Every structure is written in C-alpha cells, then in structure tokens.
Amino acid sequence: MASKVVLITGANTGIGFQIVRALCSSSQAYEILVGGRSSNKVQDAISAAENEFPDTKSKLSPIQIDIESDDSINKAFSQVQSKYGKLDILVNNAGMRGGVSDERTITD
C-alpha cells in the first residue's frame, strides 16, 4: 500500500513539530510534507526529526507555505498536485503573525 501523503503547516516548531515526531515514530510509513514560512527552519526541523528517528519508515520533504499568502498557498498546492496527485491528510496548524484582527475578512 502506498504511503499516505500528509501536509503539516507550521511544522517546524511547537505542536506541528510534535506531530512530525509522532508520525516519524510510527510503524506506518508516511510521506510527510513539513510546511513552514522559512525554508531554513523547515530544513532544520527535518534534520532534527531525521536525527531523532534515523530508522523511520516515513519520508520527510520540505514545502514552503505561508498561510497568509494566497500565492504561497497556490504554489504549495501546485507542488503537491504535480508530485503526489493527492493529499490524504492536512494538518492546518500554522499560526498567523500578530494574531487575529477584527479587520480580517475571508476571500474566495
């Protein structure tokens, strides 16, 4: 059976990174897309997880995504679609810089 494709936003720290760690420690193999705004911080998180779980069955791949940028979201979508053709699990964990404002609106 093919590995499930999992995208975790905000995966380089906090709860997101703990989810990466949990998946890496699983006996199930996952294709884990480690998402974050900073490519360097994402790569650091991947290195830390690979060092902690050298025998993991999962594969970790970086994906740059800023949930506050429609262009960034669209680029990440295109990358996932072209490489994997699907996404099995989305963990939308990323926070927003500066918190939430009453002035924010949701657009199409």
N, C-alpha and C positions, 0 to 999 in steps of 0.2 A: 504494500500500500504506500502511496506517495505521502511525503511529509506534509503536514498542514502548514500553510503559509500564515504567519502571524505578524502583524504590524503593531508595534507599540510606540506611541508617540510619547515624548518626554521620557525616553527610556534610558537616558544617560545618568539619571540621579533618582533618589527617593523611591517612591512606590514603583515607578516604571522600571528602574534597575532591579528592584527586588523581584518583579515579575520575570524579567530576563533571567535572573539567577534561578528562580523556581523552575522555569522551563528547561534550563540547561541541566538541572539536577534530575530531571525526569528520565525515566527509561524510554519514553516515547521520543522519537525524532521529530523536530520541528524545523522549519525554515523561518528563522526569527529575523525580522527586519527591525533593526534598532534605530528608531527615529528620534531626531532632535534638530534644533536650530543650528548648532555648531558641529561641523564635520569633525573637528579635532576632539571635541568632548565625546561625541558618539564613538569615535575610534578608540579613545581611552577606555570607555565603558566596555567595548567589545574585547579589548586586550585584557582588562581586569577579569571579565567573565571567563574568557578562554584560559587564563592562568589559574583561576579558581576551579574550573571544571575541565581539565585537559582531556578527559575521556567522554565528554558529552557527545551524544548522538546527534545533537542539533547543529545546524549551521547558522552562524551569525553574519548578517550583512548590514552595512550602514545604509541609511537613507536619510537625506537631509529634508526636513519638513518643518515649516513654521506654520502653525495652525492659524496664525493671524494674517497670513498672506495667501490670497486665492491663487496667485501664480505658483507659489511653493506647493500648495495642495494639488493643483492640477499637474505640476511636474512629477510629484511623487506618484500620483495616480497613473500617469502615463508610464512611469518606470515599472511599477508593479504589474500593470496590464501587459506591457511588452515582454517582461521577463518571466512572469508566472502565469499570466492569463486569468488570475483569480486571487482573491484574498479570502481566506477561511475565517480568520479571527482579526478583529480590530479592537485594540485596547486604546481608547482615546483618553490618554492620561495627561497630556501636556497642559500646563497652566498658561495663563495669559500674563504678560508683563504688565505690572502696575495694577493688577486686579480688574474687577469688572466695574464699568461705569454705567450710569443710567442712560448715557447718551448713545450707547452702542445699539445698533439695530441689526437684525439678521436680513441678509440679502440673498437673492437667488444665486 
